[in-house]
Amino acid sequence: MADNFVALMKQQQALLATAKKRQGLLPQQRMTRRELEQECERTGRSDLTVQNGNHLIKQTFVGEAYEPSTAEIIDLKPICLRELRLETHHTGRLLLVRVFCNAVRVTAVQTGIEDEHDHVERLAIYNTDLGLSHSQKLPRGSVLAIKEPYYKATSNGGVIVGVDHPSDFVILDECDTFVPLSLRPRVQAVEEDRSAEEVKKEGNVAVGLKQHRKALKLYSEAIALCGEEDEVLRREFHRNRALTNHHIGQYEVAHSDAIAAVIPDVQTDDTRSMELNTKAYLRAGRASYDFGHFEDAARMFTEAIRMRTDNDVNIELARALDRLRESKTGSFIFLSDRFLGGLPPRLDCASFVKNTEVRSSPGRRKGLFAVKSFSAGDLILCEKAFCSSLGSDDGQTTNMTINLNTKRMSVGTHASLHTKLITQLQRNPKQASAYFELYDGTKSSSIPPASTANPPVDVFRVQSILELNAFGLRDAPPEPSSPSTKSPKKALRPANDSTAIFLRASYMNHACDANAYRTDISDFLILRATRAIAMDAELTIASTRPDPASLDYGSTFSHWGFTCECVVCNAELHPKSSISHRRKVVKEADDFAASPANEASDKVTPPKAQVAAAEKLLKRVEGAYRQPGFEPDVPKSGVTAIAAWLRRACMLDSTEPGKCIKLGTTVLSSLGFVPSIVFKELVIDRTHCVVKDVVVDTAVYLSQLYEVVEGKDSMVSAQYAVWAEETWEICKGSKRRFEQRYGA
């Protein structure tokens, strides 16, 4: 599959290079009206995707980046289809066209368009609102204003008017003064002027049919028809439009509409006005709640209750107060030790981020810093995803994006999250400004201007930020069917199949020996301290872990455009004369430990010859790490796999507990956890520790061994047990299911 992706990348780069040679030229051949109609009809009967078994692979190619138009329609000069030049952005121009075909979905929403001179062409709108059908996005017969149009060649040799930024086109009212007479309906019904009340009723019908975009337009028209004396009607229309905006997901304007519907200076004996204000405040509160502004939501719900006691409002207020408590205390039900219930993929909870702060980071752009001190295992933050794309959202479809600007390929939910983000940012401009503050790969990232009417969202920057800031979410491990205290099995974890953006956590910089570890539960990112962290210290996580067996170790971080200079990387990359030998030995040891032929478990006891071979490999790997820079507290991750294999093999032989303890401590030390026993007190140096699940297994194992050696009252055994549970909490986010996995 990877080879196919590389081939596609090269193919698209070649097509782009060929297209650029035609820049500024007129196309040699154009499709006729009949050909366009036939193509749309044919495409409408088949979804142009690549089939792979029972799955569908939808491919999207991100072409050369350009900024969205920020010009107003009134300031642009009209241009017709025959004036368009290939591979050209027609700056300062406006294309006015009418849709004459039914819209179809390929990698974009496509249709046929005609201008006032009866010239025709194909139109492709990319990155469109996910909440709309094709016919709603580009209704047949609708008139479009395309700002500063881009005319380009397609992969099949044709040409197309392409709109990458959804804000670059506007559906006009057919009677708008901008619309040429020839593009207006040939037969217009003559009807009397409608009253605001009549238009509102049409809007109510549209809501009943769940045609929320149509209802939104009608309510806006009704508001515009209200005179200065029609305050009662205007507030009613704002109430209705608030609900419609909320249905669409436009929470910012939904809140504004609801507040505009509030009747001022209501007397307590005015029952009807009090009831209407309750409804307005309720809708304002719900908009704030879904926008994540829980303090404002609680205030709105409190105002609603002050107007009239209502059970629904009481429930909403209780929810908002729960969210405020979570955001202030970091106390979440789903992190409780006793919570064993199932969880939905998206949780109704608040983010807890108050103990962190975004600041300038020396040598970097920005970073995340602690505003208080933390002990190992402490909860640093618990953040809800700003936007997420879960594996279950895509069903049997695999989305693939090939970005020709960054030469990167995204597959699965990472690719499908792009369109979700664009839709969300368009609907809520204030959220867009927060998203665009994230790092996009440039030295200085400016925040694009926002218009409340039709906010321009730069889809190429959205993609760049996504590629550099997205987190893969991991599903919870399967429930253990028969937990064993003697030989705990490592739970299998499926590959990442969900992706999310976290606005606060995205500011964390990388370190291989990070002082914090992140995991996830549903659509929440949980960050805990791996060791003691001082106030004002920068918080770091391991964005990825280089493969100690890879000869290309140093290029691991090229995706993010930096070179890691932590003590682990400095040691692994020096001295250069020993790197090749160390990589070779580590790969040999890793291959041995991973081979099915060398299984070591509670069901399969490896033969002595295999154990002897593993012991020799361990000595060779340890010898390869006897180099300057690899101090006792510096992780030697190439040792971990073979040492863990021997630890499992030794676990089956209770005749040499001392040897087993040594192997267990070797596993821990290889990950930067250096244990020592001082007057029967377990002391663990975590200066450069690297947290992995194997640490928990090993700590439980050592606890059991010390109980065998020193008896049930062993203090060291008890301390290892406590530390194992603490490390489990760091790895999994909470202590839930620890006892179920390992026993009490």
N, C-alpha and C positions, 0 to 999 in steps of 0.2 A: 504493500500500500504506500509506504514512504517513497519508493521509487516512482510510483505513478504521480505522486504529488510534485516531486522534483521535475518530472517531465512536463507536467502541466505548467509549472512556473516558467520553465524555459520556453515553452510554446507561447505563452502569453507575452513574455518579454519580446520574443521575436515578432509577434503580431503588432505589438505597440511600436516597435522600432520601424516596422514597415509603414504603419499608419502615419507616423511622424513625418515621413518623407512626402506625404501628400498635404502637409499643413498649408493652409491658405488657398488651396485649389478648390474649384467647383467639382462636384461628383460627376463622373462620366456617364453614370447610369442611375436612373431613379425608378422606384416602383410606381406603378399606376394605381389609381383608386381601386380598381377591381382586384389587383394583386394584393394590395394591403387588406382589403376586406376578406379575401380568401385566406390569407395568412393568419389573420386574427381568428377566423372561424376554425381553421385547422388546429391552431395552437390551443384554442379553447377546449378542444376535445381530448387533448393529451397534455399531461404535465411533463414538461421537458426536464426530466431529472435523469441521473445515471442510476440504473438499478444494479444492486449488488446483493444477490441472494434475495432475502425477504426485506432488506432495508433499501431505503432511497437515499441517495447522496445528492444533496443540493449544493451546487457550486456557485460561489460568488467571487468575482475578481474585482479587486479594488484598484482602479487605474490611477493615473497621475493626480496628485492632490491639488486642489485649488480652493480658494476661500468662497464662502457663500456670499451672495449679493446682499449688500446692506442699503442699496439705493431704494428710494421710493418709486413706485410705478409712475407717478406724475412727472418725475425727473428724467425718465428714459425716453429715447427716441425710437419709434416703431421701426421694425425691420420685417421683411417678408421672407418666406421659406426659400425662394430662389436666390436670395442675396447671401444666404448662409455659406460660410467657407469651412472646409474640412479642418478638423483638429484645431478649432479656433473658439475661444471664449469671446463672444461679441459684447465687449464692455460698453456700457452706456446705451445699450439697445434693448428693446422690448418686443417680444414675439407674441402676437395676438392670434389665437387659433381656436377652431372648434373641433370637438371630438366627434368623429363620424362612425366609429366602430365600437363594438363591445370590448371593454378592457379585458385583457388576459394576463395571466401570471407566468412569467418565465423566471429569470433571475431578477427581473423588475416587473412592474406593472406596465404593460405595453398596450398601445392602441394606435389608431390612425388619426391624423389631424389634418385640417385644411385651413388655409388662410383666406383672406378676403378676395384673393385673385384666383381662387379655386385650385391652387397648387396644393399637393398633398405630400405627406411624409410620415415616417414612423416616429413615435414618441415613447421614450422609456423613462419612467419615474422610479428611482431607486429609494430604498430605505423609508418606505411609506408607513403610515400609522397602522400598527398591528390590529387595532380595534375596528378597522373598516374593511368592508368587502371590496373587491376589485371595482364593482360598479359604483360604489360610494366614493372611491378614491378618484376615479375618472369617469363620471357619468356620461353616457352617450348623449350628445347634443349640447353638452356644457361648453362654455367658452373659457379659455385659459389665458392667463397672462404669464408668460415665462420670462423672468428677468435675466438679462445678460446671457442668452442661450448658448449652449455648448453643442456644437455639431461635430460628430465623430464617426469614424469607421467602426464597423462591428467585426467580430471574429470570422463571420461567414462571408466577408467581402462587401456587405451592404453598408448603408449609412443610417444614422439615427440622430434625432434630437435627444440628448441625454441630460437628465436632471438628477444629479447626485444628492444635492441638498434639498430636502422637501420644502424648505422655506423659499426656494427660488421660483416656485410657481403658485399661482393663486387662481381659484375658481371664481370667476366674476359673475355677478348677476347679469342675466342675458340682456337686460335693458340699461346696464351701466353706460355712462357716457363714453367710457373708453372703448366700448365694443363697436366696431365698424358696423354700419347698417347691413352689409351683406352677410354678417355672421349672426345677426339677430334672427329669431324665429320668423319664417316667411309668413306665417299666419298667427297673429296674436289675438287672443281672446279679449274682447272688449268687456271689461267688468267695472262695476262701480268701485269706488274707493272703499276698502275694507276698514272697519273700525279696529282699534286695538283689541277689543274684546273678542272679535271674530278671529283675529289672527291667533290670539291666545288659545282659543278653543281648538284650532288646527294643531297648535303645539301640543296640547293635551292628548289629542288623538295620536300624534306621532310618538309621544312617550308611551302610550298604551301599546303601540306596535313595536316598541323598543328601537325606534328610529331616532336615537338621541341627537345625532348631528342635525337632522332636519328640525327637530324640536328646538334645538339651540338657536338655529337661525330664525325660526318663527318667533320665539320669545324675545330675541334681540330686536326683531322688526316691531313687535308689539310695544316694547319699551320706547323705541324711537318715535312711535306714533302718539305717545302720551304727551299731552300738553302740560304746562306748568301747574294747572289746576287738578291734574289727574294723579295726585300723589298716592291715593289708595290703590289705584290700578297698578301704578308703577311698582309699588312695593310687592304687590301680588306677583307680578311678572318676574321680579328679581328673586322671589322665593322659589318660583317654579324653575327659573334658570339655574339657581344654585343647586337644586337637586339634579338637574340634567348635567351640569358640569361635573358634579360628583360622580355620576354614573360613568362619564367618559374618563375620569381620572384626572381632571383639571382642578386639583384641590385648591390652588391659589385663588383662581377666579371664582370658584365655588364659595370660598370663604368671603370674598369681597361682595358677591351677590347677596349672600345671606345677611351680612351686616347692613347692606343697603336696604334690606327689607324691614329692618327694625323700626318700629313706630316710636318716636321720641315722646318723652314726658307723658307716659301712660298713667292714668289714674287707677287705683286699685279696684274701683267699682266698675271699670270698663272691661268687663269679662271677655268680650270678643277680641279686643286689642291685646289683652294679656295672653290670650290663647294663640293669636297670630305671632306674637313676639316669642312665645315659647317655641313655636315651630321654627322661626328664623334662627334663634340662638342654638337650637338643636342641630340644625343643618350647618351652621358655622362651626359648632364644636366637632361634628363628625368630620368635616373637611380638615380641620386642624389636627384631629386625631390621626387620620389616614396620611396626613402630611408629616406626621411625627412631632408635631408641636403640642405636646401633652399638657404643658402648663396653660397655654391659651385654650386648649380644649376643655380643661377643667373649669377655667374661668367662664367659658361660654355655657357649659352645662349648669354651672352654679347660677348664672343669670337666668337660664331657662326655668330652673326650679323656683327661683325667686318670683318669677311671673306666675307659675302655676305648677303645683306638685303633679308629677307625672312619673309613672313607674318606669317607662322606657328611658326617660332622662336620668332617673336614679341609677339605672343599670349602666348607662353610658358614663356617668360621673364616677361610679365605682371603678370602672375599667381605666379611666384616665388617671385616677388617683393611684391605682396599682402601678401604672406605667411610671408615674412620677416617683413612687417609692423605689421602683427598680433602678431608675436612672440615678437616684441619690445614694442608695445603699449597696447596690450590686447584689442584692438578694433575689435570686430567681428560683422559682419552684423547680424548673427542669434541671437545676444544678444541685438540688438537694440529694443527700445520700439516700434518702428513703424513697425518692421518686423512681419508680420502676415501670411506669406506664409508657405506652408508645407515644411518639411525637409526630405531629404533622410535618411536612417538608418545609413549611413556613410558619414561624411562631408569632403569636400576637404578644410581643413583649417590647420593652424599650431598650435602648442602648445605654450601657454604663461606661462612660468614657471620661468622667470628671477628674480622674487621677492622672490624666495624661495631657500633654500640651504640645502643639506643633510649634517648633522654633527653627531658626537657622542652625544648620549643622556644619561645623568646620570641615572644609574640603568637599562638602556636598551641598545640595540645594537647600533641602529642608530635612528635618527628622522629627521623630516623636520622642518626647522627654517625660520623665517621671516627675510629678509635682509633689511626691511623698516617697518615703523609703518603703521598700518591700522586702519581705523574707521569702526564701525559697518556697514555692508552692502558692504564694498569694495570688489572688485574682487581680490582674492589672486592668483589664478592660473586658467587656462583653458587648460586642457590637452587632447590631442587626444589619443585614446586607442592604445597601443603598438600592441595588438592583441585582436580581439573580436570575439565572437560567438553569433549571433543574433538568436532569436526564429525563424525567417523566414528562416534562413539557414538550419535548421533541418527538415523543412516541417512537415510531419506527423510522424516523427520518434522521439522517446524519447531515448536519450542516458543515460546509467547508468554505473557508474564506482564504483566498490567496491575495496578499497585499503586495502589489508590485512596487510600492514606495519603500517599504521596509524589508522586502524580500522574505517575508515570514508567512507561514501557513498556520491557520487555526482550524481545528477540527472539533466537531461536537458542540457542546453548549457554549464553549468559548466563542465560537463563531456566531451562534444564534443570539448571544447576549448583545451583540452590536445593535441589531435592529430594536431590541427591547429598550436599550439605553436611549436611542434617538427618539423613540416615541415618548418615553418618560420625560426627557429633557425638553422636548417641544411643548409638552403639556404644562410644565411647571418651570418657568424661566429662572426662578430663584434657586431651584435645585441645580439648574444648568451651571450657574456661576460657581457653585461649590465644586461641581465635578471638574470644571475646566481649570481649577486651581491645581489639580493633580499634575504630576510630572508627565510630559508628553514626548520627552526625548530631546527637546531643544534647551538651550542654555537659559532662556527666559521665556516663560509661558504667559502670554497676555490673556485676559478674560474677554471674550468677544462681547460686543454690544448686544443688548437684549431689547426686544420690542414686545410689549405685552400683547399686541395684536397678532403678530406672526413672527415669533422669535427666531432669528437665524441660528441654526445649530450646525456647526462645522462637522460634518460626518467623518471627515478624514482625521480630525483631531480626536473625535470620539474614539475612533479605531486605534489611533496611536496611544492614547491614554489607556485604553482597554488592554492592549498588548503588554503594557509595562506595569499595570497595576492590578490586574485580575488575580483572584485567588481561586484555586481549585478546591471544591468542597468534597470531603470524603464521607461516604456513607458509614454509619455505625457498624462495627464488626458484628457478625452473626452471633446469636445467643448461644452460649455453651450448652450442649445437651447433657454432658456428663462431666462436670468439673472434677478435677483431681488435685488434691493437695500435694501429691508426690511428684506428679509429672505434668505440670500445666502445659497445654499446647498453645502455640502461638496462633491467635485467631487470624484467619485470612481476611484481607481487606480488598474489596474490589478497586479497580482503577478509578481515578477521579472521573465522575460523570456529571458533575455540576460545577458551575462557575458563578462567581459573584464579585461585585465591587463593594469594598468597605472604605468609606471616605476617610475615617480616622486611621485605621490600621494601615492604609496604603502609604502613609508617611514614614513607616518604619524602614530603616535601612538594614542591609544585610551584614551578618557576621557569621562565619562558620561556627564559632564558639559563642553563639548568641546568649544574651542574658535573659531571654524570654522565649517561650515556646507557644506556638499557636496551634489550636485544633478547632474543630467546628462541630456544632450540634444543630441539625436542621440548617436554617439560614443565618445562624449566629456564629461569629468568630469569637473564640474564647482565648484570651492571652493570659498566661501565668508566668511568674518568675521562675527561672531555673536555678537561680542562686540569689544571694542577697544583692539588692540594688539600692544604691544611695539616691537620696533626693537630688533632682536635677541631672541625673545620669541619663544618657541617651539609651532608649530602648531599641534592641536589635532582635531580629529573627533570622533564621537560616532560610532564605528564599528557596534555595536548592542546595543539594549536597554533591560536591564533585565526587566522581568515582575514583577511589584510590588506585584502581587497576588501569585507569585510562591514561594513555600517553598524551592525550589532549586535555589534561587536567586544567591547565591555565585558562582555557577558552570557555570554561563553563558559564561564566558570567557575561559573555559577549552580548547576549540577548538584551541585557539591561545597560550595556555600554560602560561597564566599570571593571576594574581589576580588584579582587579581594586581597587585602594586605593584612589579614588577621594572622595570629601566630601559627595557626594550623597551615594556612596556605604558604606562608613564608618557609615553614619547615618542609612541607611537601615538595616545594619547588627548588630546594637547595639541599646539598650542593648538586649542581647539574650533572656531575659525573656519576652520581649514584641513582639518579631518577629512573633511568631505563631498567636497571637491575631490580630496583624495588617494585616497579610496576609489574615486571614479569613474574616475580615471586608472588606478589599479591594476587595477580590474576590466576595463577596456578592454584593457590590456596582457595580462592573464591569458587573456582570451578569445581574443586574437590567437594567443598561444603554444599554446593548447590546440586550436585549430581544425584539423581534418584537412586543410582546404584550404591550410594554411600549413606543411605538413610540411617539416622540415629534417633529413635523415639522410644516411647514406652512399650511399643509393640514390636519394634525391630531392634535387636541387639546387634551392633556391628561386630564383625569378627576381629580378633586381636590384631590381625595383619593390617586391617584398615585403621585401627586406632594407632598402631605404631607408625603408619604412614602419615597420619594426621599430626602426630606429635613431632615428627621430623619437619613437616611443613611449618608448624607453629614456630619451631626454633629458627628456621630459615627466615620467616617473615619478621620475627622479633629482631633477628640479626640485621635485617635490611633497614630497620628503624633505629639502629644504634648509630645515629648521625647527629651532628651539631644541630640544635634547634628543637630536637625531640626530647625535651625535658620530661621528667616523670608525670607532670600534670598536663602535658600537651597530648591531645588525642592522636591515636595511631590507628585510624579506622580500618586500615588493611589487616589488622590483627583480629578484628571483631568476629568475622564470619567463621574462621577456622577455630578460634578459641571457644566460640559458642557451640560449635559442633562437638568439640571434645568435652565441653561441659555437659552436654546432653548425653554423650556416650558414657561419661564417668558417673552420671546420675544413676545409671543402672547397676553400678558396682559400689556397694556400700562398704567394701573392705578397706578402702583408702579415702576416708573423709578428708584428711589433710590435703591430699592431692586435689580432691574435688573443690575444696575451699580455695586453693591457689588458682585453679582454673577460673572459678567464679570471679575472683578479684582481678584476674587478667582481663576478662571480658569488660568489667567495669572500668579498669584503668585505660583500656584501649579507646574508651569513649570520654576520657577526661574526668571520670569519677574515681578519685584515688582514696580508697578506704584504709583506715588504720585503726587499731584497737589501743586505746590509751586508758589504762586502769579500768578495763572492762567497759569502757565508753567508746562507742562507735563514732569515729570522726571521719567525715568525707570531705575531701578537698574538691570543690566544684569550680575552681577558677576558670577553666576552659572547657567545661563539660558540654557534651553533645547528647541531647535527650533522644532516646529511641525506645521502642517497646521492649527490646531485649533487656533493657536495664531493669524493668519491672520483674520479668521472669527470673533474672539472675538474682535479684534481691530476695525474692520469695524463696528461691532455691537455697541461698546462703542462710536464710532464717531457719529453714528446715535442717540444714546441715549442722548449724550451731546448736540446735535443740538436741540433735543426736549426740553430738560431742559433749556438750556441757549440761544437758538435761533440760527439762521443761521450764526451769526457772532461769534459764540463760538470759542475761540482760542483753547480750549482743544479738541473740536470736530475736528478742522482742523489738530491739531497735531497728534491725533489718526489716522486720515486718511492718513497722510504722513507716519506715522510709519507702518501702515498696508501695504502700498505699498512697503516700504523698506523691510519688513519681507517677503512679497510675492516674492520679487526679490531674497532674500536669499534662500527661499524654492524652487523656480522654476528655478533659474539661471538668469532670466531676468524679466523685468517688463511687457513683452508682455502678452497680454490677461487679465491683471488685471482689466482694465476698462470694458472689455467685460464680465468679471465674476461678478463684483460688481457694475458696473455703474460708471459714471464720478463723 
